[in-house]
Amino acid sequence: MQLYLAALAGYTDPCFRKIVEDFHPAGMTTEMVSMRALYYGDKKTLQMLTPPDNPYTSLQIFGDDPDIIGACLEKYLNDLPNFSAFELNMGCPAPKIVKSGAGSALLKDLDRAGRIMEVLKEKANRPVGIKTRKGFDEDTLGLDAAKFAEKIGLDYVIIHGRTRAMYYDGLADWDFIHQVAREVSLPVFGNGDITSPQMAEDQLKEEDLAGIYIGRGAIGNPWIFAGKEPSLEDRFKVMKRHLNLALDYYGPYRGIREMRKHFIGYVKGLPGSKKLKQDLVQCKDREEVEKCLENYLQTRPNLDFF
């Protein structure tokens, strides 16, 4: 099944992608990278360009200035090894991003979005796609964006089935996603509300989609790409591996803090998870995390499972 890891700001860093890679997704996407920050040489942004170890990870970028994006392609992006594609974010709903004219704000200025697509098509040395939404308000500008991408000659489109106004409320409109897939000739990928392999399989039955991107449904659940339900021991084993990767990548201070949101995802739904979450997010180092998990394993027979 063609299941891909979607870009998630604050989550799909090299550490989490390394974890997901073990479960054999069809592809993965980085966190979105600011082209304006990259243009000015921001150190944290440069770190986000760490090349993947696999050949099927795409680099998601965002920005509002075609010239800056073109300059970043020539100075940085085209020289990066292993990234399979560059992906323009046209769907981020965050107020800060929208106010800057990037993300889903590009849906309201398709002329400028088209100029950015043209720069990417002209200057990028690998495939280029867009990630967008159904629309901005109560509209279907996402279809117009997909047709722009088709006209300019981009390589694929990913559609999230909500408008920017919805953020992540309500339900993703998969009927609209399938409509886009039928109306453009580019490969179209769907995204939104997929939390199990069966849900993905149901959407792929129509055979009009090239695949499905899973975002929030993969947080704390990389097993979704392998169609497995993990045992408690497997869950904790992956958590520890993820923690070790984060500590090595970010260092002890930042690494443990980056992991706190992931801890919450990994233990979601477990009996007694409320206290376990509280304990984990207060841990200050690897040893405290391991002790916390060991205590949970030792006391779980006494937990109220109902």
DOSEBA-629795 format. One line per 10 residues: number of its first residue (from 1); their letters; for each residue x, y, z of C-alpha. Coordinates in nm, 2 decimals, padded with zeros to 4 digits. Example, Ala and Ser with C-alpha at 12.3 -4.5 7.8 and 13.67 -1.06 7.14 Angstrom:
% residues 2
1	AS	01.23,-00.45,00.78; 01.37,-00.11,00.71
% end
This chain:
% residues 306
1	MQLYLAALAG	00.00,00.00,00.00; 00.13,00.35,-00.09; 00.15,00.51,00.25; 00.37,00.81,00.30; 00.47,01.02,00.61; 00.34,01.37,00.57; 00.53,01.68,00.68; 00.45,01.79,01.03; 00.61,02.09,01.18; 00.79,02.00,01.50
11	YTDPCFRKIV	00.76,01.63,01.44; 00.91,01.50,01.11; 01.27,01.57,01.19; 01.55,01.33,01.10; 01.50,01.14,01.43; 01.13,01.06,01.38; 01.19,00.99,01.01; 01.46,00.74,01.11; 01.20,00.56,01.33; 00.93,00.56,01.06
21	EDFHPAGMTT	01.19,00.43,00.80; 01.20,00.10,01.00; 00.84,00.04,00.91; 00.89,00.09,00.54; 00.67,00.37,00.42; 00.65,00.44,00.05; 00.81,00.78,00.12; 00.85,01.06,00.38; 00.86,01.44,00.40; 01.07,01.67,00.61
31	EMVSMRALYY	00.93,01.94,00.83; 00.87,02.25,00.62; 01.18,02.47,00.58; 01.16,02.85,00.56; 01.32,02.98,00.25; 01.35,03.33,00.39; 01.54,03.20,00.70; 01.76,02.98,00.48; 01.84,03.28,00.25; 01.97,03.47,00.55
41	GDKKTLQMLT	02.17,03.17,00.67; 01.98,03.08,00.99; 02.17,02.80,01.17; 01.86,02.60,01.29; 01.72,02.61,00.93; 02.05,02.49,00.79; 02.04,02.20,01.03; 01.70,02.10,00.89; 01.87,02.03,00.56; 02.05,01.72,00.70
51	PPDNPYTSLQ	02.04,01.48,00.41; 01.84,01.16,00.47; 01.99,00.81,00.46; 01.73,00.69,00.21; 01.64,00.80,-00.14; 01.27,00.85,-00.09; 01.24,01.16,00.14; 01.12,01.48,-00.01; 01.21,01.83,00.13; 00.92,02.05,00.20
61	IFGDDPDIIG	00.98,02.43,00.17; 00.77,02.74,00.23; 00.80,03.10,00.13; 00.63,03.39,-00.04; 00.91,03.53,-00.26; 01.00,03.37,-00.59; 01.34,03.54,-00.61; 01.44,03.42,-00.26; 01.32,03.07,-00.34; 01.52,03.07,-00.66
71	ACLEKYLNDL	01.83,03.19,-00.48; 01.80,02.92,-00.22; 01.77,02.65,-00.49; 02.09,02.76,-00.65; 02.29,02.82,-00.33; 02.17,02.53,-00.11; 01.89,02.30,-00.23; 02.02,02.17,-00.56; 02.34,02.06,-00.40; 02.17,01.85,-00.13
81	PNFSAFELNM	02.21,01.47,-00.18; 01.94,01.21,-00.14; 01.63,01.42,-00.12; 01.40,01.28,-00.39; 01.19,01.59,-00.45; 01.12,01.95,-00.34; 00.77,02.02,-00.22; 00.61,02.36,-00.19; 00.39,02.41,00.11; 00.06,02.58,00.01
91	GCPAPKIVKS	-00.14,02.45,00.30; 00.00,02.55,00.64; -00.28,02.72,00.83; -00.07,02.87,01.11; -00.14,03.25,01.15; 00.23,03.34,01.15; 00.29,03.16,00.82; -00.03,03.29,00.66; 00.04,03.65,00.77; 00.38,03.62,00.60
101	GAGSALLKDL	00.21,03.54,00.27; 00.33,03.18,00.27; 00.16,02.84,00.33; -00.22,02.85,00.27; -00.20,03.22,00.20; -00.07,03.13,-00.15; -00.42,02.99,-00.22; -00.55,03.35,-00.22; -00.27,03.47,-00.45; -00.24,03.20,-00.72
111	DRAGRIMEVL	-00.06,03.44,-00.95; 00.23,03.46,-00.70; 00.20,03.09,-00.63; 00.23,03.03,-01.00; 00.54,03.24,-01.02; 00.70,03.03,-00.74; 00.60,02.71,-00.92; 00.76,02.84,-01.23; 01.08,02.91,-01.05; 01.08,02.57,-00.90
121	KEKANRPVGI	01.01,02.40,-01.23; 01.29,02.61,-01.40; 01.56,02.58,-01.14; 01.51,02.27,-00.94; 01.72,01.97,-01.04; 01.47,01.71,-00.92; 01.09,01.65,-00.92; 00.87,01.93,-00.77; 00.53,01.90,-00.61; 00.29,02.10,-00.40
131	KTRKGFDEDT	00.11,02.03,-00.08; -00.21,02.23,-00.04; -00.56,02.23,00.11; -00.91,02.21,-00.02; -00.94,02.59,00.00; -00.89,02.89,00.22; -01.23,02.98,00.34; -01.55,02.82,00.20; -01.40,02.77,-00.14; -01.22,02.51,-00.35
141	LGLDAAKFAE	-00.91,02.70,-00.44; -00.71,02.38,-00.39; -00.84,02.25,-00.72; -00.73,02.57,-00.89; -00.39,02.53,-00.73; -00.37,02.17,-00.86; -00.46,02.29,-01.21; -00.19,02.56,-01.19; 00.07,02.29,-01.10; -00.05,02.08,-01.39
151	KIGLDYVIIH	-00.03,02.37,-01.64; 00.33,02.46,-01.52; 00.44,02.10,-01.54; 00.51,02.00,-01.18; 00.53,01.64,-01.09; 00.26,01.58,-00.82; 00.00,01.73,-00.59; -00.09,01.65,-00.23; -00.43,01.76,-00.11; -00.54,01.79,00.25
161	GRTRAMYYDG	-00.91,01.77,00.26; -00.98,02.07,00.49; -00.98,02.44,00.42; -00.75,02.68,00.60; -01.05,02.82,00.80; -01.11,02.47,00.94; -00.75,02.42,01.06; -00.79,02.06,01.19; -01.15,02.09,01.30; -01.43,01.89,01.13
171	LADWDFIHQV	-01.36,01.61,00.88; -01.14,01.60,00.58; -01.34,01.61,00.25; -01.22,01.30,00.07; -01.48,01.34,-00.20; -01.30,01.66,-00.29; -00.97,01.49,-00.29; -01.10,01.23,-00.53; -01.25,01.50,-00.75; -00.90,01.67,-00.78
181	AREVSLPVFG	-00.75,01.33,-00.87; -01.01,01.29,-01.15; -00.97,01.64,-01.29; -00.59,01.67,-01.32; -00.35,01.45,-01.50; -00.07,01.47,-01.23; -00.04,01.21,-00.96; -00.26,01.32,-00.67; -00.21,01.21,-00.31; -00.47,01.24,-00.04
191	NGDITSPQMA	-00.42,01.35,00.32; -00.64,01.40,00.63; -00.79,01.19,00.91; -00.62,00.86,00.82; -00.55,00.68,01.15; -00.54,00.32,01.04; -00.43,00.11,00.74; -00.79,00.01,00.68; -00.90,00.37,00.64; -00.62,00.43,00.39
201	EDQLKEEDLA	-00.72,00.11,00.20; -01.08,00.23,00.18; -00.97,00.55,00.01; -00.73,00.38,-00.23; -01.00,00.14,-00.35; -01.12,00.41,-00.60; -00.78,00.37,-00.78; -00.76,00.74,-00.87; -00.50,00.83,-00.60; -00.13,00.78,-00.63
211	GIYIGRGAIG	-00.11,00.72,-00.25; -00.19,00.86,00.09; 00.01,01.08,00.32; -00.04,01.02,00.69; 00.05,01.30,00.94; -00.11,01.32,01.28; -00.21,00.96,01.26; 00.16,00.86,01.26; 00.25,01.05,01.58; 00.35,00.79,01.84
221	NPWIFAGKEP	00.23,00.53,01.59; 00.49,00.45,01.32; 00.35,00.10,01.31; 00.06,00.24,01.10; 00.29,00.21,00.79; 00.34,-00.16,00.85; -00.02,-00.24,00.94; 00.08,-00.37,01.29; -00.04,-00.32,01.64; 00.26,-00.30,01.87
231	SLEDRFKVMK	00.29,-00.48,02.20; 00.36,-00.26,02.51; 00.72,-00.38,02.51; 00.77,-00.30,02.14; 00.62,00.05,02.20; 00.86,00.12,02.48; 01.15,-00.02,02.28; 01.08,00.22,01.99; 01.04,00.51,02.23; 01.38,00.44,02.38
241	RHLNLALDYY	01.54,00.42,02.03; 01.37,00.75,01.93; 01.50,00.91,02.25; 01.85,00.79,02.18; 01.83,00.94,01.83; 01.71,01.27,01.96; 01.97,01.30,02.23; 02.25,01.22,01.97; 02.11,01.47,01.72; 02.01,01.76,01.94
251	GPYRGIREMR	02.22,01.71,02.25; 02.09,01.62,02.60; 01.92,01.95,02.68; 01.72,02.01,02.36; 01.69,01.64,02.28; 01.48,01.55,02.59; 01.26,01.85,02.53; 01.20,01.76,02.17; 01.09,01.42,02.28; 00.82,01.53,02.52
261	KHFIGYVKGL	00.55,01.57,02.26; 00.65,01.23,02.11; 00.62,01.06,02.45; 00.26,01.18,02.47; 00.19,01.03,02.13; 00.36,00.69,02.21; 00.16,00.64,02.54; -00.17,00.77,02.42; -00.45,00.53,02.50; -00.25,00.31,02.74
271	PGSKKLKQDL	-00.41,00.22,03.07; -00.30,00.48,03.33; -00.16,00.70,03.05; -00.25,01.02,03.22; 00.00,00.97,03.50; 00.25,00.82,03.27; 00.24,01.13,03.04; 00.28,01.35,03.34; 00.58,01.16,03.46; 00.75,01.14,03.12
281	VQCKDREEVE	00.72,01.51,03.04; 00.90,01.59,03.36; 01.20,01.36,03.29; 01.52,01.55,03.25; 01.75,01.28,03.10; 01.76,00.93,02.95; 01.79,00.75,03.29; 01.48,00.92,03.43; 01.28,00.81,03.12; 01.40,00.45,03.14
291	KCLENYLQTR	01.31,00.44,03.51; 00.97,00.59,03.44; 00.90,00.32,03.17; 01.03,00.04,03.40; 00.81,00.15,03.68; 00.51,00.15,03.45; 00.59,-00.21,03.34; 00.63,-00.33,03.69; 00.31,-00.17,03.82; 00.08,-00.23,03.52
301	PNLDFF	-00.09,-00.54,03.67; -00.23,-00.32,03.94; -00.36,-00.05,03.71; -00.73,00.00,03.66; -00.78,-00.10,03.29; -01.14,00.03,03.27
% end
